[in-house]
Amino acid sequence: MVMEAMKEEALATMESGQPRERILLSVRELVEFLGRNGDIDDRSQGRDSLAAMQAGSRLHRRLQKQGTSAYHPEVPLRISIDMGEYDLEISGRADGIIYEQDDRGEISEESLPVIDEIKGMYQDVLAFEEPLSVHLAQAKVYAWIFAKEHGLSGIRVQMTYANLDTEQIRRFQEDFGLEDLGRWFDEQIKAYCPWADFRFHWKQLRNESIRALDFPYAYRPGQKKLASDVYRSIHRGKTLFIQAPTGAGKTLSVLFPAIKAMGEKEADRIFYLTAKSVTRSVAKDSIHLLTDGGYRGKTTEIVARDKMCLLQERSCNPEDCPYARGHFDRINAALYDCLTSRDLFDRNFIMEYAKQSQVCPFELCLDLASFSDNIFCDYNYVFDPNASLTRFFGEGRREENLLLVDEAHNLVDRARQMYSETLFYEDFHTLRRLFKGKNPKLMRAAGKCSRFFSDWTRDLEDYRILDNIDSFVLALMNVASCISVYLEEGPRLDEHEQILEIYFRIRYFLTVADWLDQRYRIVLEELGKNAALHLDCMDPSQLLGRRIELARSCIFFSATLLPIRYYKDLLSADRQPYAVYADSVFKEEQHGLVIASDVSSRYQLRNPATYRRYADYIRRISHARQGNYMVFFPSYRFMEEVYGEFLLPDQEDCEVLVQEREMSEENRESFLGRLQKKRKSTLLAFCVIGGIFSEGIDLPGDSLIGAVIVGMPLPQVNRQTRILKDYFDSRSSFDEDTEGLPKGIRLRERKEGFAYAYLYPGMNKVLQAAGRVIRTERDRGIIALLDDRFLRGDYQDCFPREWKHYQRVSIGTVESQVGKFWDQTDVSDQRKGPREEGEQKEKD
């Protein structure tokens, strides 16, 4: 009944004279969706999909090159089926088609044309007695499309199974007549018809609701221009970077035009990507706000697999999990029921519904996302090759996807982690110990890798950069192959999970090794009796670029995307992405900015006198106005030293909270709750900058009236930062473009190593911490930067525009200067009078 009502409503909204709607579907999607049955079982190497995919691609190419001149590799195939109100367009790419052509260029049927479908896997393919049904179905769809297109009376299907390690081949062949193949294909389309109908009718409803959708309230200053910039970038298929200060309404300014573009058929789904789940709350609130305004869009939030598991400990196999047992026999009915009954699918609903329907919550979540218009998820699900949702990013799907990357300043470090991997000498020692006397071949293979480490680490102190590890990679491939055989044939050892962990790291190491280029550093590090071999990604822009190319447009936005050229350089392979700087809606007089000229947290200056001076600064700033302050320190050790100096007998009128090194969720909430309580005395919250309390928390009004930044939180000097600095120093960079200058004129070369490795990451922490103070148009507060380095030009290049006017202070003038700010604020507030009730605000 729900589906019929939706269909009637959709038909009523359809405009006559419009081009016929197309529902796009890949061949693989079709057969996997219809052919799935039985259990979820990850006990084989199914989780190793990325390594299998890459190894499979290499093997595909080798097998295709071995073919004769009649072998045509990677043949694109497409068919459009009239479904009445719309066309169902099915497309794919056959691995190979073997056929001869006559003098007229037509397909000769003297020898039956052959569809060759190649499947690479780590299983023992020689043990296969018949092809897997879903693989055969994929080949049969290709066969039908090709035979129908060329008017063939019959065609042969060949399934080629290849072991990715041994390259052993097992082939199966079957001949089909056009009529039988056609009947079979019609049955597949009939089975998929309810799902295609749903997609079509839902899209009509969605787009009509979007066309009638208005911005939910009056635009703030600059907000309409920001939304227009986003829409224009999507329309042109460009990458856009947005520096949008707190309060600019950036979430809705990005989400609304993206939804509008979807309604204009510029895309079919929106990925809203965040580094932390808490960041999604504002975006989800925005969806609710737009829904209240008439928007109809299906929204799914994807949460990590472990957090969605209904068991105490995840074990995805039919023996251990009742939800895995028979999951695929029940999932389609559960999925259809969800889709036709509601529009918002969050974690709580999915887990409860999955429990009732006896299906896996995470797999249900992914299937719901496949039919959703808005997908909220972590960066990993798009940018990390190990976790990315390949179902959305197949060939020909680029125009369907929009990427909205919130808090994009977090992506630089996250991307470096995604595209790096490490192996340890101890890994191979463990393999040799576990398989001693049980698997001589694996013992020998692991021993060879151990010898590489022994040779490399001779006379090694700390670390060194290696130029080439090709021989090691070959030896490592042999180890991976031997473990694959163990996983396939058994018997299992008690340490099976430990072996799996090493195996998956080896596989991903081999994947990363394929990406090695000038943007990587191969680092060997001495770790006492152990040693580590790191493949460290220095510049992730090219690998991120490959993922961004899978979407029509990508919008990066943050309140701290400064300097914007740094993020453009490291997050986008597009050398000319768009960039905009949204104006702040807050007035300059809402905050006071002071910079100390007579104190610094430089390592060589860290002594009791410095700690006492910092304690005195904090005391004087907080004396100027009673209220709640957050004081941010560069480290726990530094915080503890200053805290010891701060605790004096005359501080009884001031309460101090101190962030602990380990804090439970309950303790975190209690910590923030103390700041939100009304009180008569001053409260100082001592925190570590870059930690859990310096980003992503909202303390408007009197909950926070000041942020004190103690010292400059530059990253520690260690192996990673030293190598990063050297890498970026080695790149050529100039202050201006040399185009048009007389021959021989060379501009001053700029070394970027210090800025990229230390300054910009450190300043981002400062901007995030300072951003806790002014959250609404009513807020007033002080920002104190207590380090003389903040007076330097290179540091101030990272300041937002709102920080143009600051006061230089010393220990003798800081209290009076801060007091002057509060006096001026009081006078200004008295002149304005009480604010009207019901004044609309938006948290961002």
Secondary structure, DSSP 8 states (H G I E B T S, - for coil): -HHHHHHHHHHHH--TT---EEEEEEHHHHHHHHH--S----SSGGG-HHHHHHHHHHHHHHHHHTS-TTEEEEEEEEEEEE-SSEEEEEEEEEEEEE--B-TTS-B--SS--EEEEEEEESS-GGG-SS--HHHHHHHHHHHHHHHHHTT-SEEEEEEEEEETTT--EEEEEEEEEHHHHHHHHHHHHHHHHHHHHHHHHHHHHHHHHHHT---SS---TTHHHHHHHHHHHHHTT-EEEEE--TTS-HHHHHHHHHHHHHHTTS-SEEEEEESSGGGHHHHHHHHHHHHHTT----EEE---GGGG-SSSS---STTT-TTTTTHHHHHHHHHHHHHTT-SEE-HHHHHHHHHHHTS-HHHHHHHHHHT-SEEEEETHHHH-TTT--GGGSSTT-GGGEEEEETTGGGHHHHHHHHT-EEEEHHHHHHHHHHTTTT-HHHHHHHHHHHHHHHHHHTT--SEEEES--HHHHHHHHHHHHHHHHHHHH----TTHHHHHHHHHHHHHHHHHHHH-STTEEEEEEEETTEEEEEEEES--HHHHHHHHTTSSEEEEEES---SHHHHHHHH-S-SS-EEEE---SS-GGGEEEEEESS----GGG-SHHHHHHHHHHHHHHHHTS-SEEEEEESSHHHHHHHHHHH--GGGTTEEEEE--SS--HHHHHHHHHHHHS--SSEEEEEEETTSTTSSS----GGG--EEEEES------SHHHHHHHHHHHHS--BSS--TTS-TT----B---HHIIIIIHHHHHHHHHHHTTS--STT--EEEEEESGGGGSHHHHTTS-GGGS--EEE-TTTHHHHHHHHHHHHHHHHHHH-S--TT------
